[in-house]
């Protein structure tokens, strides 16, 4: 099998989507690592739903770990000048009030219509919805980061989500370890391919028929 992008490279590519001055929520797990890849020339205000605004990168040095400074996934975050803290009620007032420009999260499945399933698999008796439903409706743009296939090799970009839905028609952009795919009214548009991977190979592990962009190119970092 050809080499796919690492999770770090997925985050590096996703960070290129952020624009100067944006207010951005990054989800737990892989999306949270984006805080380590934001270009220094742009100023992005990161929000975490458990109550912090304008934090810095995740900390991987245990000597600097502060148990009181964590993101929604329990990872330690660094402080930046101007960081503020507040309760969850204020956090969700920001989210539901439409004050976020972009939210970036993981997913189990995304459908050809931009439906999102990211809080529960059929095998789980109890899911973890968190603030996912609020975030996808509150933010102006929704970006999904995920592997293109699951551990069994089954497509995660599907015609119809078989997992419990988070929301319908909310995904704007999908960045996987194989491709960058945009959700447009006509369907899913293949815009970028990972180095060494062909559109045909991506289509082979994607259920919906992809629309090939006229500006199709290799992913740049």
Secondary structure, 3 states (H helix, E strand, C coil): CCCCCCHHHHHHHHHCCCCCCCEEEECCHHHHHHHHCCCCCCCCEEEECCCEEEEEEECCCHHHCCCCCECCCCCEEEEEEEEEECCHHHHHHHHHCCCCCEEEEECCEEECCCCEECCCCCCCCCCCCCCHHHHHHHCCEEEEECCCECCCCCECEECCCCCCCCECCCCCEEECCCEEEEEECCEEEEEEECCCCCHHHHHHCCCCCCEEEEEEEECCC
